[in-house]
Amino acid sequence: MLLDFLARPERYRYGTHRWARADLHLPDGPGPFPVVVVLHGGYWRARYSKRVMKAACADLARRGVAAWNVEYRRLGRGQGGGWPATLDDVAAAIDHLARLDDPRLDIAGGVAAIGHSAGGQLALWAASREDAAVRVNRVVAQAAVSNLTVAGEPAWEFLGGTPQEVPERYDFADPMRLLPLGVPTLLVHGAEDGTVPVRRSREYAAAARAAGDDVTLVEPAPGGHRVHPDPRSEAWRIAAEWVARPVRSAA
């Protein structure tokens, strides 16, 4: 296990700006391997990075899944993140998998996406893209910011205004406004979460089911906000086992 976590991923650039980077964590062997796009959280802010998900990605590789750990432009420190740059980066990073033309990666039927916190919003949004070169066919949303309309100041900063000021941006990016998503979705959210309240995932699950989506909500205990990317946690085990199953068994 320790050797897995110490293994160096392959590093790529999916665009021209400084933050257009992604790490590919691969299982042993020639493949082809199913692929999971991994999107870190941190309220889209610059002080958080893809390093948060490094150990989780190594665990996915140990489970036989290739993990594509994506960095993107964030808010602050001159990165130029927010609307629309962050969303553009996520889309470009996912579609770059097709440009790699790597026989080790099985992307023909699409890829899964795992996102934590704000990364959960990005993962749910990514599955809604109709013009994608690489489709997201399953989503794990970990303590996700799944309702931007009620998320307050962080969402205002991310989208450049309130729902009243820029409603079209919320229509484009808010997971609650994108239903039905049309792909199997697992929500993992602890009742003890003090950062993103669990009621957000409960509300999203109810709305998604009403819209006809295949959604499962699991509330692990203990379930604080930061346990989700930790491979030692029950929250991560639930997410990793679900996403590592064959597509036909995911729901």
Disulfide bonds with the S-S distance in Angstrom:
none
